[in-house]
Amino acid sequence: MDFELTHEQRMFQRIVRDFCDAELKPYAAEVDETGKLRTEAIRKMADLGLLGLAIPEEYGGTGMDMLGTALALEEVGRTCGSTALSVAAHNGLGCAPIANWGTKEQKEKYFPRLLSGEGLGALALTEPNAGSDLAGGVQTTAVKEGDSWIIDGNKAWITNAGIAPVMTVLLRTNREAGTGGFSMMLVESGTEGLNIHAPEKKMGLKGSPTHMLSFDNVRVPLDNLLGAEGAGFRQTMATLDSGRIGIGAISIGLAQGAFEEALKYAQLRRAFGKPISEHQAIQWMIADAATEIEASRLMVFKAAWMKDQDKDYTKMAAMAKLMASEMAEKVARNAIQIHGSYGYSREFPVERIYRDQRLMTIGEGTSEIQRMVIARRVLKDAEALLPTPG
Ligand SMILES: Cc1cc2nc3c(=O)[nH]c(=O)nc-3n(C[C@H](O)[C@H](O)[C@H](O)COP(=O)(O)OP(=O)(O)OC[C@H]3O[C@@H](n4cnc5c(N)ncnc54)[C@H](O)[C@@H]3O)c2cc1C
């Protein structure tokens, strides 16, 4: 077992960290205040290869493995939560399904647009009445008519929808076929009948655009089917498994960012004649944060490594996401505590990080859903330990 990153991984991590410190960190408060991503930084991320992490090199992407992707997302999360969520959704939700199941023609058509930095990719699964229970709740349909699919319904909470040149959409194509009745389709943003509503007014991650979509008799060519008809639910679960490692990595970044702010503040702020970092209560918060960030990072790395080794990583990804997202809330909470009143002020980054991290236990499967995924697998494995009857 080797816990060291390779030379190349450390170099990549350093390049992304330097970029994020220069191009994201100084602007993170502005992104939060204005509710807009910094387009200049997104374009520079395209030059750095950070928009092609999930796109194979033959199509101009970086073809990065999951561990490298996690390293990059942690660094982006450490400096700007909004940018991290949008870039993670672009790579893991917008580009990855096209890379995994797209035809050569679909890849050649859409990857150049997705790599340019002019927009970011999106995946539309959630609906006003369907989040955790996609199989039971998705109502948006696609019906074949001549050489087209006709799409009707609504999607909700879609990251990057307002800036995506093309979106992958989960649709019900056969009401009788259970989970085999879903398909994924590519829908271009300007398509007639597609209405992208005003951005949601959110608690945090304000620079990352989130929109509701309505589809009113939207016509797309039959060729816009992504992968096989009926494979949509399976494709969704596979995409979320991998996306959960990304959310885990962003959670670590957010926690690390809050922790670094708290460490700095604790050494400068004095109370009772000494820096507050010399008070034991503060040291315990520091020790817990250092330990829990490290434990979560190891879990995210392990989940990423398992994916890269083609192992079954569903349980590990759920564990890593659960652990890292719940850890981030605690670390961000204590970072505010260490700052006292100043932590409650918009003048200090920990206030923003606290709001930003809150999504991490909700998006790409809530903590409750992660626990269900984990428990189901643990109990299944435990069945093998039961004594055989007779
Ligand atoms: C900022 C933001 C960005 C997002 N981006 C996207 C995106 O790009 N694409 C996309 O498709 N979606 C996106 N989402 C939606 C997100 O994935 C869903 O909100 C999430 O999956 C939860 O669904 P829900 O909100 O409908 O909650 P619900 O499913 O209604 O759940 C409500 C509560 O009930 C609990 N619950 C549900 N079922 C069970 C159960 N069986 N046992 C125990 N508890 C249960 C949940 O854990 C939760 O606490 C985004 C959401 C936000 C806020």
The ligand as a MOL file (V3000), in Angstrom:
LIG
                    3D

  0  0  0     0  0            999 V3000
M  V30 BEGIN CTAB
M  V30 COUNTS 53 58 0 0 0
M  V30 BEGIN ATOM
M  V30 1 C -27.6080 23.9500 -5.6670 0
M  V30 2 C -28.2110 22.7120 -6.2160 0
M  V30 3 C -27.7220 22.1770 -7.4120 0
M  V30 4 C -28.3130 21.0440 -7.9750 0
M  V30 5 N -27.8720 20.5870 -9.1890 0
M  V30 6 C -28.5490 19.5860 -9.8160 0
M  V30 7 C -28.2110 19.2040 -11.1520 0
M  V30 8 O -27.2850 19.7420 -11.7700 0
M  V30 9 N -28.9470 18.2290 -11.7390 0
M  V30 10 C -29.9810 17.6000 -11.1030 0
M  V30 11 O -30.6180 16.7460 -11.7110 0
M  V30 12 N -30.3030 17.9230 -9.8160 0
M  V30 13 C -29.6190 18.9090 -9.1720 0
M  V30 14 N -29.9540 19.2730 -7.8780 0
M  V30 15 C -31.0340 18.5640 -7.1900 0
M  V30 16 C -30.5130 17.6080 -6.1000 0
M  V30 17 O -29.7880 16.5640 -6.6480 0
M  V30 18 C -31.7460 17.1190 -5.3080 0
M  V30 19 O -32.2200 18.2470 -4.5930 0
M  V30 20 C -31.4270 15.9930 -4.3620 0
M  V30 21 O -31.2080 14.8030 -5.0760 0
M  V30 22 C -32.5510 15.7500 -3.3350 0
M  V30 23 O -33.7890 15.6980 -3.9500 0
M  V30 24 P -35.0170 16.5540 -3.3950 0
M  V30 25 O -34.5180 17.9490 -3.1950 0
M  V30 26 O -36.1610 16.3650 -4.3160 0
M  V30 27 O -35.3400 15.9720 -1.9950 0
M  V30 28 P -36.3750 14.7850 -1.6600 0
M  V30 29 O -36.0650 13.6020 -2.4650 0
M  V30 30 O -37.7540 15.3240 -1.7100 0
M  V30 31 O -35.9920 14.5130 -0.1530 0
M  V30 32 C -36.4250 15.3290 0.9340 0
M  V30 33 C -35.8960 14.7270 2.2120 0
M  V30 34 O -36.4100 13.4040 2.3760 0
M  V30 35 C -35.3370 12.4850 2.5260 0
M  V30 36 N -35.6840 11.2020 1.9280 0
M  V30 37 C -36.1580 10.9480 0.6830 0
M  V30 38 N -36.3270 9.6330 0.4950 0
M  V30 39 C -35.9460 9.0340 1.6400 0
M  V30 40 C -35.8800 7.6800 2.0800 0
M  V30 41 N -36.2230 6.6590 1.2900 0
M  V30 42 N -35.4500 7.4280 3.3410 0
M  V30 43 C -35.0680 8.4420 4.1450 0
M  V30 44 N -35.1020 9.7510 3.7940 0
M  V30 45 C -35.5320 10.0300 2.5540 0
M  V30 46 C -34.1580 13.1400 1.8260 0
M  V30 47 O -32.9230 12.6220 2.2770 0
M  V30 48 C -34.3770 14.5810 2.2350 0
M  V30 49 O -33.8940 14.7920 3.5360 0
M  V30 50 C -29.3600 20.3850 -7.2950 0
M  V30 51 C -29.8370 20.9080 -6.0690 0
M  V30 52 C -29.2820 22.0550 -5.5540 0
M  V30 53 C -29.8410 22.6010 -4.2590 0
M  V30 END ATOM
M  V30 BEGIN BOND
M  V30 1 1 1 2
M  V30 2 1 2 3
M  V30 3 2 2 52
M  V30 4 2 3 4
M  V30 5 1 4 5
M  V30 6 1 4 50
M  V30 7 2 5 6
M  V30 8 1 6 7
M  V30 9 1 6 13
M  V30 10 2 7 8
M  V30 11 1 7 9
M  V30 12 1 9 10
M  V30 13 2 10 11
M  V30 14 1 10 12
M  V30 15 2 12 13
M  V30 16 1 13 14
M  V30 17 1 14 15
M  V30 18 1 14 50
M  V30 19 1 15 16
M  V30 20 1 16 17
M  V30 21 1 16 18
M  V30 22 1 18 19
M  V30 23 1 18 20
M  V30 24 1 20 21
M  V30 25 1 20 22
M  V30 26 1 22 23
M  V30 27 1 23 24
M  V30 28 2 24 25
M  V30 29 1 24 26
M  V30 30 1 24 27
M  V30 31 1 27 28
M  V30 32 2 28 29
M  V30 33 1 28 30
M  V30 34 1 28 31
M  V30 35 1 31 32
M  V30 36 1 32 33
M  V30 37 1 33 34
M  V30 38 1 33 48
M  V30 39 1 34 35
M  V30 40 1 35 36
M  V30 41 1 35 46
M  V30 42 1 36 37
M  V30 43 1 36 45
M  V30 44 2 37 38
M  V30 45 1 38 39
M  V30 46 1 39 40
M  V30 47 2 39 45
M  V30 48 1 40 41
M  V30 49 2 40 42
M  V30 50 1 42 43
M  V30 51 2 43 44
M  V30 52 1 44 45
M  V30 53 1 46 47
M  V30 54 1 46 48
M  V30 55 1 48 49
M  V30 56 2 50 51
M  V30 57 1 51 52
M  V30 58 1 52 53
M  V30 END BOND
M  V30 END CTAB
M  END
